[in-house]
C-alpha cells in the first residue's frame, strides 16, 4: 500500500479477526488445506475490493501455500486498515482514493509479478492481462456479474487466453452475495452517507436481477415505497408479482426521491431523466462500474458541485434544481460502507478458494472458455456454510435416491 502504518495495521488485524470469526465456511476450508497445501508455490494475482472479508480469503490462500499479490478492484473501495495489515503478510498495491492512473498502475504491478492465476472482481485485471498479453497465466476466476459478462464477450470473440471459472454464477454466490449481501450493504451505504429516513421514501430501484431484488426487498423492509425500473419483460413481470410498482425510468424519474442503479449496464439513468427529477433527489449506484448513472454529463452541465457530507456531492443543475450524488456514482456499498457482511462473503470466497485449487489441478485439461462452478464444489461450500451456522439437514434414503432416478412411480 502507499504507507504501511503500524497503528492502522493493528486495526486491520482486529477487523480481520472479527470477519474470520463469522466466516466459518471459508476458515474451515483454510484449516483443511493448510495441511495439504494444494497451492504450494502457485503465484496468484488478486484484484478484489480490499475489505475485512477479503483479508480472510487472502489468509486462506496463503495458508494453502500460494504466493499472493494484491490490488484493489475499485479506486475508492479499499479499507486502508486492511491494506496495511495485509501488507505485513504479502505485497499489496492499494489505498483508498486512488486516481484512475494510480488504479491502473496498481493492477500493472500485480501483472508485473508474473502470476500464474488471477482472481478478479469486475475483470479489470483479466482485461489488463489480455491487453498486455501477459504470459504464464494458466487460468483464473471472476467474482461479479459485470466481470463475467466482459469475459464471456471476450470468449465469444475468440480472444480468451486461458480458462476462467465464473464464481459469480455459482448459486452459493449470486443467490446470497448479490441478493442479501448487496441488498443490506447498499442501504447501509446510503444511510451512512445521507443519514436520512428510508421509511416512506419514494425509492426507485433500476434493475431487477439478483442485486435489484435484494435492494428492493431490503428497502421495502425498511418502509420505503419502492418502484422497480426494468427493460426485461420477464423481470418486470416478476417485480410486479412480487408487489412492486413497475415502470420505465422516464415515468419513475419525476416522483422518485432515492434512485439506486443495480444493472451493470451503461446509462440506465440518463441525464434527461435526471433533469426530470424533483429537488433533492438522491442518486446512488450499486453496480460495479460508475457508468450506470450518466455522471459525466451530469457534472459537465452542472452549475455547481459541492461536497455537503462525506460521500455526498450536491450538484446544481442549469435550472437551479439540486440533486445529490452518493459516492461519486461508484459502488456505494463499498465506498460509503464496508461492503457485504462476512456471513455472506464466506460462501463467495469459499468458491474462490475452491476455484483456485481446481484451476491449479486441472488447467491443462480445460479449454479457453468461461466455466461454471462444478456442482460438487457448490455442495461442499453450501454444506460448509450450514455447518458454520450450526444447521444440520436431512439425508435422502436409498429408496428416495433410486426413485429420483427412476421413470416409474
C-alpha positions as CSV (number, residue, x, y, z in Angstrom):
1,X,0.0,0.0,0.0
2,X,1.0,3.7,-0.1
3,X,2.1,3.9,3.6
4,X,2.2,0.9,6.0
5,X,1.1,2.5,9.3
6,X,1.7,0.1,12.3
7,X,-1.4,1.6,14.1
8,X,-3.5,1.1,11.0
9,X,-2.2,-2.4,10.6
10,X,-3.2,-3.3,14.1
11,X,-6.7,-2.0,13.5
12,X,-6.8,-4.1,10.3
13,X,-5.8,-7.2,12.2
14,X,-8.6,-6.7,14.6
15,X,-11.1,-6.3,11.8
16,X,-9.6,-9.4,10.0
17,X,-10.1,-11.5,13.2
18,X,-13.7,-10.2,13.5
19,X,-14.5,-11.2,10.0
20,X,-12.7,-14.5,10.3
21,X,-14.9,-15.4,13.4
22,X,-18.0,-15.0,11.2
23,X,-16.7,-16.9,8.1
24,X,-16.6,-20.5,9.2
25,X,-17.2,-22.0,5.8
26,X,-14.0,-20.4,4.5
27,X,-11.9,-20.8,7.6
28,X,-12.8,-24.5,7.9
29,X,-11.6,-24.9,4.3
30,X,-8.5,-22.9,5.1
31,X,-7.7,-25.2,8.0
32,X,-8.2,-28.3,5.8
33,X,-5.9,-27.0,3.0
34,X,-3.3,-25.6,5.4
35,X,-2.3,-29.2,5.9
36,X,-2.2,-30.5,2.3
37,X,-1.1,-27.1,0.8
38,X,-2.7,-27.7,-2.7
39,X,-1.5,-24.2,-3.9
40,X,2.1,-24.6,-2.8
41,X,4.3,-22.3,-4.8
42,X,1.5,-21.0,-7.0
43,X,1.7,-17.3,-7.6
44,X,-1.8,-15.7,-7.7
45,X,-2.6,-12.2,-8.7
46,X,-5.7,-10.8,-6.9
47,X,-7.8,-7.8,-7.7
48,X,-10.7,-7.6,-5.2
49,X,-12.3,-5.0,-3.0
50,X,-10.0,-4.9,-0.1
51,X,-12.3,-5.4,2.9
52,X,-12.0,-7.3,6.1
53,X,-13.8,-10.3,4.4
54,X,-11.2,-10.2,1.6
55,X,-8.4,-10.5,4.1
56,X,-9.8,-13.8,5.3
57,X,-9.6,-15.1,1.7
58,X,-6.0,-13.9,1.3
59,X,-5.2,-15.6,4.6
60,X,-6.7,-18.9,3.3
61,X,-4.8,-18.7,0.1
62,X,-1.5,-18.1,1.9
63,X,-2.2,-21.0,4.3
64,X,-2.8,-23.2,1.3
65,X,0.7,-22.4,0.1
66,X,0.0,-19.7,-2.5
67,X,2.1,-16.6,-3.1
68,X,-0.4,-13.7,-3.4
69,X,0.0,-10.3,-5.0
70,X,-2.9,-7.9,-4.3
71,X,-4.5,-4.8,-5.9
72,X,-7.9,-3.2,-5.4
73,X,-10.9,-3.7,-7.6
74,X,-12.1,-0.1,-7.2
75,X,-10.2,3.2,-6.5
76,X,-12.5,4.1,-3.6
77,X,-13.4,0.8,-2.0
78,X,-10.1,-0.1,-0.2
79,X,-10.2,-0.2,3.6
80,X,-6.8,1.2,4.4
81,X,-6.5,-0.6,7.7
82,X,-7.0,-4.0,5.9
83,X,-4.5,-3.0,3.2
84,X,-2.0,-2.1,5.9
85,X,-2.5,-5.4,7.7
86,X,-2.2,-7.5,4.6
87,X,1.0,-5.6,3.6
88,X,2.7,-7.2,6.6
89,X,2.0,-10.6,5.0
90,X,2.2,-10.1,1.3
91,X,2.7,-7.4,-1.4
92,X,-0.3,-5.0,-1.6
93,X,-0.7,-2.2,-4.1
94,X,-3.8,-0.4,-3.0
95,X,-5.1,2.6,-1.0
96,X,-8.4,4.4,-0.7
97,X,-8.7,7.3,-3.1
98,X,-6.5,6.2,-5.9
99,X,-6.6,8.3,-9.1
100,X,-7.6,6.5,-12.3
101,X,-3.9,6.5,-13.3
102,X,-2.8,5.1,-9.9
103,X,-5.5,2.4,-10.1
104,X,-4.2,1.2,-13.4
105,X,-0.6,1.3,-12.1
106,X,-1.5,-0.9,-9.1
107,X,-3.0,-3.5,-11.5
108,X,0.1,-3.3,-13.6
109,X,2.2,-4.1,-10.5
110,X,0.2,-7.3,-9.9
111,X,0.7,-8.4,-13.5
112,X,4.4,-7.5,-13.3
113,X,4.8,-10.1,-10.6
114,X,4.1,-12.7,-13.3
115,X,1.2,-14.5,-11.7
116,X,0.1,-18.0,-12.8
117,X,-3.5,-17.4,-11.8
118,X,-5.8,-14.4,-11.5
119,X,-8.7,-13.8,-9.0
120,X,-10.7,-10.8,-10.1
121,X,-13.8,-8.7,-9.4
122,X,-15.0,-6.8,-12.4
123,X,-12.5,-8.3,-14.9
124,X,-10.1,-5.2,-14.9
125,X,-7.2,-7.5,-14.1
126,X,-8.2,-10.1,-16.7
127,X,-8.7,-7.4,-19.3
128,X,-5.3,-5.8,-18.5
129,X,-3.6,-9.2,-18.8
130,X,-5.2,-9.7,-22.2
131,X,-4.3,-6.2,-23.4
132,X,-0.7,-6.5,-22.2
133,X,-0.5,-10.1,-23.5
134,X,0.9,-11.3,-20.2
135,X,2.4,-14.8,-20.5
136,X,2.4,-17.6,-18.0
137,X,-1.2,-17.3,-16.8
138,X,-2.9,-20.7,-16.8
139,X,-6.3,-19.7,-15.6
140,X,-8.4,-17.6,-13.2
141,X,-11.7,-16.8,-11.7
142,X,-14.2,-13.9,-11.7
143,X,-16.2,-12.7,-8.8
144,X,-19.0,-10.5,-10.1
145,X,-21.7,-10.2,-12.8
146,X,-20.1,-7.4,-14.7
147,X,-16.8,-9.2,-15.0
148,X,-18.4,-12.4,-16.1
149,X,-20.3,-10.5,-18.9
150,X,-17.0,-9.0,-20.1
151,X,-15.2,-12.3,-20.1
152,X,-18.0,-14.1,-21.9
153,X,-17.9,-11.4,-24.5
154,X,-14.1,-12.0,-24.8
155,X,-14.7,-15.7,-25.2
156,X,-17.4,-15.2,-27.8
157,X,-14.9,-13.1,-29.9
158,X,-12.3,-16.0,-29.6
159,X,-10.0,-13.9,-27.5
160,X,-10.0,-15.6,-24.1
161,X,-6.4,-16.7,-23.4
162,X,-7.0,-19.1,-20.6
163,X,-9.9,-20.9,-18.7
164,X,-11.8,-18.8,-16.2
165,X,-14.2,-20.1,-13.5
166,X,-17.2,-17.8,-13.2
167,X,-17.6,-17.8,-9.4
168,X,-20.4,-15.2,-9.7
169,X,-22.6,-17.8,-11.5
170,X,-22.4,-20.2,-8.5
171,X,-25.8,-20.5,-6.7
172,X,-23.9,-20.2,-3.4
173,X,-22.7,-16.8,-4.7
174,X,-25.3,-14.9,-6.6
175,X,-28.3,-16.1,-4.6
176,X,-26.8,-14.9,-1.3
177,X,-24.0,-12.4,-2.1
178,X,-25.8,-10.5,-4.8
179,X,-29.2,-10.5,-3.1
180,X,-28.7,-10.5,0.6
181,X,-25.2,-9.0,0.7
182,X,-25.8,-6.2,-1.8
183,X,-29.3,-5.6,-0.5
184,X,-28.2,-4.9,3.0
185,X,-24.9,-3.2,2.4
186,X,-26.2,-0.8,-0.3
187,X,-28.8,0.5,2.1
188,X,-26.1,0.6,4.8
189,X,-24.0,2.8,2.5
190,X,-27.0,5.1,1.7
191,X,-27.9,5.6,5.3
192,X,-24.3,6.2,6.4
193,X,-23.8,8.7,3.6
194,X,-27.1,10.6,3.9
195,X,-28.4,9.9,7.5
196,X,-31.9,10.3,6.1
197,X,-35.0,8.3,6.8
198,X,-35.8,5.5,4.4
199,X,-39.3,4.8,5.7
200,X,-41.8,6.4,3.4
201,X,-39.1,7.4,0.9
202,X,-40.1,7.0,-2.8
203,X,-37.3,4.7,-3.8
204,X,-36.6,3.7,-7.5
205,X,-34.6,0.6,-8.0
206,X,-33.3,0.3,-11.5
207,X,-32.9,-3.3,-12.5
208,X,-34.5,-6.5,-11.0
209,X,-31.7,-9.0,-11.3
210,X,-30.4,-10.6,-8.1
211,X,-28.9,-7.4,-6.9
212,X,-32.0,-5.4,-7.7
213,X,-34.2,-7.9,-5.9
214,X,-32.1,-7.7,-2.8
215,X,-32.1,-3.9,-2.8
216,X,-35.9,-3.7,-3.5
217,X,-36.7,-6.3,-0.8
218,X,-34.5,-4.6,1.9
219,X,-35.8,-1.1,1.0
220,X,-39.4,-2.3,1.3
221,X,-38.4,-3.9,4.6
222,X,-37.3,-0.5,5.9
223,X,-40.6,1.0,4.9
224,X,-39.6,2.6,1.6
225,X,-42.2,2.9,-1.2
226,X,-40.5,1.0,-4.0
227,X,-40.8,1.3,-7.8
228,X,-38.7,-1.1,-10.0
229,X,-37.5,0.1,-13.4
230,X,-36.9,-2.7,-15.9
231,X,-36.5,-3.3,-19.6
232,X,-36.7,-7.1,-19.4
233,X,-40.4,-8.1,-19.7
234,X,-39.9,-11.3,-17.6
235,X,-38.1,-9.5,-14.8
236,X,-40.7,-6.7,-14.9
237,X,-43.5,-9.2,-14.6
238,X,-41.7,-10.8,-11.7
239,X,-41.2,-7.5,-9.9
240,X,-44.9,-6.7,-10.4
241,X,-46.0,-10.1,-8.9
242,X,-43.6,-9.5,-6.0
243,X,-45.7,-6.5,-5.2
244,X,-43.6,-3.6,-6.6
245,X,-44.7,-0.8,-8.8
246,X,-43.0,-1.2,-12.2
247,X,-42.3,1.5,-14.9
248,X,-39.7,2.9,-17.2
249,X,-37.1,5.4,-16.0
250,X,-38.8,8.4,-17.6
251,X,-42.0,7.6,-15.8
252,X,-40.3,7.0,-12.5
253,X,-38.0,10.0,-12.5
254,X,-40.4,12.8,-11.6
255,X,-41.7,11.1,-8.4
256,X,-38.6,9.4,-7.0
257,X,-36.7,10.6,-4.0
258,X,-34.0,8.0,-3.9
259,X,-32.6,6.2,-7.0
260,X,-30.5,3.1,-6.9
261,X,-29.0,1.5,-10.0
262,X,-28.3,-2.3,-9.9
263,X,-27.9,-3.4,-13.5
264,X,-24.2,-3.4,-14.6
265,X,-25.4,-1.6,-17.8
266,X,-24.3,1.8,-19.0
267,X,-26.6,4.9,-18.9
268,X,-29.6,3.4,-17.2
269,X,-30.2,6.8,-15.5
270,X,-29.6,9.2,-18.4
271,X,-29.1,12.9,-17.9
272,X,-32.5,13.5,-19.5
273,X,-34.1,11.5,-16.6
274,X,-32.1,13.4,-14.0
275,X,-33.4,16.7,-15.4
276,X,-37.0,15.5,-14.7
277,X,-36.2,14.6,-11.0
278,X,-37.5,16.6,-8.1
279,X,-35.4,19.0,-6.0
280,X,-33.2,17.0,-3.6
281,X,-33.4,13.6,-5.4
282,X,-30.6,11.3,-4.3
283,X,-28.6,9.2,-6.9
284,X,-26.9,6.0,-5.9
285,X,-25.2,3.2,-7.8
286,X,-24.8,-0.4,-6.5
287,X,-23.3,-1.7,-9.8
288,X,-19.6,-2.4,-10.2
289,X,-18.6,0.4,-12.5
290,X,-19.6,4.1,-12.4
291,X,-21.4,4.1,-15.7
292,X,-25.0,3.4,-14.7
293,X,-25.8,7.0,-13.8
294,X,-24.7,9.5,-16.5
295,X,-22.3,11.2,-14.1
296,X,-20.1,12.5,-16.9
297,X,-22.9,14.6,-18.4
298,X,-24.3,15.5,-15.0
299,X,-21.0,17.0,-13.8
300,X,-20.2,18.6,-17.1
301,X,-23.5,20.5,-17.2
302,X,-23.6,21.4,-13.5
303,X,-23.6,25.0,-12.4
304,X,-22.0,24.0,-9.2
305,X,-20.8,20.8,-7.4
306,X,-20.2,20.9,-3.6
307,X,-19.4,18.2,-1.2
308,X,-22.0,18.6,1.6
309,X,-21.3,15.4,3.5
310,X,-18.6,12.7,3.3
311,X,-19.6,10.7,0.1
312,X,-22.4,13.1,-0.8
313,X,-22.0,15.8,-3.6
314,X,-24.7,18.4,-4.1
315,X,-25.0,19.0,-7.8
316,X,-26.8,22.2,-9.0
317,X,-28.4,21.7,-12.4
318,X,-28.6,24.5,-15.0
319,X,-32.3,25.0,-13.9
320,X,-31.1,25.7,-10.4
321,X,-32.5,22.4,-9.1
322,X,-30.3,20.4,-6.8
323,X,-29.7,16.6,-6.8
324,X,-27.3,14.6,-4.6
325,X,-24.8,12.1,-5.9
326,X,-23.6,9.4,-3.5
327,X,-20.1,8.1,-3.7
328,X,-19.5,9.9,-7.0
329,X,-21.6,7.3,-8.7
330,X,-19.3,4.5,-7.7
331,X,-20.3,1.3,-5.9
332,X,-22.0,2.8,-2.8
333,X,-22.0,-0.2,-0.5
334,X,-18.2,-0.3,-0.6
335,X,-17.4,3.4,-0.9
336,X,-19.8,4.6,1.7
337,X,-20.0,1.4,3.9
338,X,-17.9,-1.7,4.4
339,X,-19.3,-4.0,1.7
340,X,-21.1,-7.3,2.3
341,X,-21.4,-9.0,5.7
342,X,-18.9,-11.7,6.4
343,X,-21.6,-14.4,6.7
344,X,-22.4,-13.8,3.0
345,X,-18.8,-13.5,1.8
346,X,-17.8,-16.7,3.4
347,X,-19.6,-18.5,0.6
348,X,-18.4,-16.3,-2.3
349,X,-14.8,-16.6,-1.1
350,X,-15.0,-20.3,-0.4
351,X,-16.0,-20.6,-4.0
352,X,-12.9,-18.5,-5.0
353,X,-10.7,-20.8,-2.9
354,X,-12.1,-23.9,-4.4
355,X,-11.8,-22.4,-7.9
356,X,-8.2,-21.6,-7.4
357,X,-7.4,-25.2,-6.3
358,X,-9.4,-26.6,-9.3
359,X,-7.7,-24.3,-11.8
360,X,-4.2,-25.4,-10.5
361,X,-5.1,-29.0,-10.6
362,X,-7.0,-29.2,-13.9
363,X,-6.0,-26.2,-16.1
364,X,-4.1,-28.4,-18.6
365,X,-7.3,-30.3,-19.3
366,X,-9.5,-27.2,-19.6
367,X,-10.4,-25.2,-22.7
368,X,-10.0,-21.5,-23.0
369,X,-13.6,-20.6,-22.0
370,X,-15.7,-19.4,-19.1
371,X,-16.7,-22.3,-16.8
372,X,-19.4,-22.5,-14.1
373,X,-18.5,-23.7,-10.6
374,X,-18.8,-27.6,-10.6
375,X,-21.8,-28.8,-8.7
376,X,-19.8,-30.9,-6.3
377,X,-17.9,-27.8,-5.2
378,X,-21.1,-25.9,-4.7
379,X,-22.4,-28.6,-2.5
380,X,-19.2,-28.6,-0.4
381,X,-19.5,-24.8,0.0
382,X,-23.2,-25.0,1.0
383,X,-22.6,-27.7,3.5
384,X,-19.6,-25.9,5.0
385,X,-21.8,-22.7,5.3
386,X,-24.6,-24.7,7.0
387,X,-22.1,-26.3,9.4
388,X,-20.7,-22.9,10.3
389,X,-24.2,-21.7,11.2
390,X,-25.0,-24.7,13.3
391,X,-27.6,-26.0,10.9
392,X,-28.0,-29.7,10.1
393,X,-30.1,-31.1,7.3
394,X,-31.6,-34.5,6.4
395,X,-30.2,-37.2,4.1
396,X,-32.1,-38.9,1.3
397,X,-32.8,-42.6,1.9
398,X,-31.5,-45.2,-0.6
399,X,-35.1,-45.7,-1.7
400,X,-35.5,-41.9,-2.4
401,X,-32.3,-41.8,-4.4
402,X,-33.5,-44.7,-6.6
403,X,-36.9,-43.0,-7.0
404,X,-35.2,-39.8,-8.1
405,X,-33.6,-41.6,-11.0
406,X,-36.5,-43.8,-12.0
407,X,-39.1,-43.2,-14.6
408,X,-41.6,-45.4,-12.8
409,X,-43.8,-44.3,-9.9
